């Protein structure tokens, strides 16, 4: 007989990552295609020589470098083992059984998991027909049990953004004792104008003036360190202090901290690479729209095809053509922007002659 586990775990589906197989073109996990810069690889190699020692539990050098680059005080910054761990920790410090965790749906698949792991109840507010956050409906869904609200901006998997004005109005209307998490994992790929009329908010600036707002960012996407697991939160010092209480000791490895510091030092070069991704995103979107697909404007390193109940069939056929994309139930399929030849392989499949009409 196995040991008894929490009965409510039975209803929790674990997070399922994008799959891969040797030789496949993987456009399923929103990764960066390029490996680390030489300066970052050198920092990784050098820090590896010290892994007989525990990491700096406070990630001090990294938090100082982040504070410096963001123009905030260091007591407003926390580092975590990927921003996903900070999602979990933020729910842990605010919500428990009987409490509600509110977010749009679809959004990042981890939100319902971390809510349930905390014993709280996930409350999902459908996106609009245009695949945007429905902030009015989210406000209307707030109850006296709501403790946390996630706003994924840009939204994974749709790539759509909440605009500056709309977000400010929303934040002004949310009761001050509810934590609002602005998940900006893809913020480096935003470009004003890609979504008509959308002025892109900067969560760090919004959080500076609001004690109940926290911003999450990551080194996994534009900074290309997905395999090292490092993300960060910017928030009121009281929230950062609460996070330190639930932080798993030494969760951010020595190598991850060193690589993140070196990446910040090379930020200009790394962020310049996002221009290539944005150009490819626009090319992909235009080609897909030209072939008859609906493709919402994206501000992330992926595009969304709302294919409804054809989503599974589409992604299976794409995999059979050697390109792995990510299906989301009966809502749609998300395609990560890869290198031009990878994107061409996907477009050849998705827009090729003789296909069933998706
Ligand atoms: N937030 C969003 C919206 C994401 O899509 C992801 C990664 N898929 C994360 C957070 C987590 O990123 P990481 O844990 O790698 O920092």
Boltz pocket constraint, residues with backbone or C-beta under 6 A from the ligand:
constraints:
  - pocket:
      binder: B
      contacts: [[A, 29], [A, 30], [A, 81], [A, 82], [A, 83], [A, 84], [A, 85], [A, 108], [A, 152], [A, 154], [A, 155], [A, 156], [A, 183], [A, 185], [A, 217], [A, 218], [A, 219], [A, 220], [A, 226], [A, 229], [A, 230], [A, 231]]
      max_distance: 6.0
